[in-house]
Amino acid sequence: MTSADVSEAQPALLRCVEVGAWYAAEGAPSPVMQEVSFALRAGEILGVFGPNGCGKSTLLRLLLGLHRGRSGQVLLEPDARVTWIPQRLRESFFTWASLRTNIALTRPAGDAPWRAQLERVEQMREELGLELDLRLRPGRASDGMLQQAAMLRALAPGPQLLLADEPFSSLDVGVARRLRGALRRRVSGGAMGAVLVLHDLESLVTLADRVLVIEQRPFTTALAGSGVHRARLLQNHFHARRDEPSPGSPGTFFEVVERLLAESGHA
Amino acid sequence: MPETRRSLLARYAGIWGALGLVLLWFALARSGLVGRTLLADPLEVLAVLGREFDPQASQRLLPHVLGTLGRALLGFAWGMLLGVSAGLLLGRVEGLRRASAPLVEFARAVPPIMVFPLFLVYFNYADRAYVGTIAFGCAPVVAITLSRARRRLGGVSFELLEVFGASRRARSLAMLMELSPSLLLAARVALSLSLVIAVVTEMVFAPRSGLALGAYAKDAEMAFDTPAFYAAMLWIGGLGFALNALLAALEHSLSGRRAR
């Protein structure tokens, strides 16, 4: 990552400065990441890509302030409204409430009244063309339905920053495409940015403006020290210009991702 | 055995059991194998219970029932109030929970009846002594159950509310609903306990008003009025059964809502 990515001269929605994270373990703490720096601007989607257990979800939790073992700085634009689609999606819903009530419960303090919020959710559901029965209890909903509800829940408050962990993994092709399109349009509007942990190539290629490729844990975006793996930040040329490699890049974005998948045994 | 007969037996097992017990009671009482001072005749007990419907009758049981029920419910309410407050606080503040754990366990181990004489003196033999003893017996049970449940509370759903900046009201509602199974369980235990403590304390020392099932039962026992003693026992058992069934129905309804 270049220093320009964290330059304070550029307006950024989110700025990570030399962030480190670790898990408490017997003896020495187990590091997940060290000196990770990047910035995210409004109107931009950063994809986070890598094998299982490399620290992608930890990175999201760290950005949200939910991970305890951390160092460095996470700077967020003041008053920015943040929403989240967690990895353990089913656990994020209260079983005693319908999907609709679950969504309305997350209504930020001081936001529109409960009834108006419910109407907004219903309106957004129609806007996104989702055939989702919001009266269902989470226990009766499939993983795909929960992902649709989670996307509604995350978009309804009109966030400036969305952090999502594999938000399309259980959706069927049509719904996933519709939601990706809706998300892309909202971000392209310029009022919102997103950090998405993604495993599927289609989402990476069609959504992310840049991709943080993590190959192994612990990782860093600084020059790699001993025992720390360099995470790469790639510009999504494929997203910008579908099949033309940009000068100086190691191939099209698609080729880079394919190669990384092959190297990490994901192909 | 045909399926319908078997299912009828299974469905009404509780009623068949109770009916069998009454028949056995009849048989034993009428056989003369057990003395009348030990085992009352069911019809005589029924006559005592029937006094409630006779406006001319003296020594009706209902005023005693209401006296005991009032004390038990008031003590239960105080016990719940103190227990829930303490449980939520202890479940939230880990240091406080650790510091007070020995004290809470100690209080739980002390039989409430032991503090009753102290409360009698402190409250000048007023009804508050009974209410205080019941609350003392219920509060630790509720506090321990609630503090455990509160400690387990959290996880992704609550983190999400925090990230989204959900209102305090939404968070409180979520917490209450998540705690409700433990709260109802604690309430069921505390309610049974409150009735037991109410009757025992009344048997130890009769309240000033004299309206108490425990005192009534003790007087009946001393006067060898076995039917009256049995009638009091049936009232106590019936009250406990009804209160427990009420809370169980509430719990069932809530768990049904949670599961749907």
Interface residues (C-beta under 8 A of the other chain):
Chain A: L64 L66 R81 V82 T83 W84 P86 R88 E91 S92 F93 F94 T95 W96 A97 L105 T106 R107 P108 A109 G110 R137 G139 R140 P157
Chain B: G155 V156 S157 E159 L160 L161 V163 F164 G165 A166 S167 R168 A170 L173 A174 M177 E178 L254 R257 R258 A259 R260
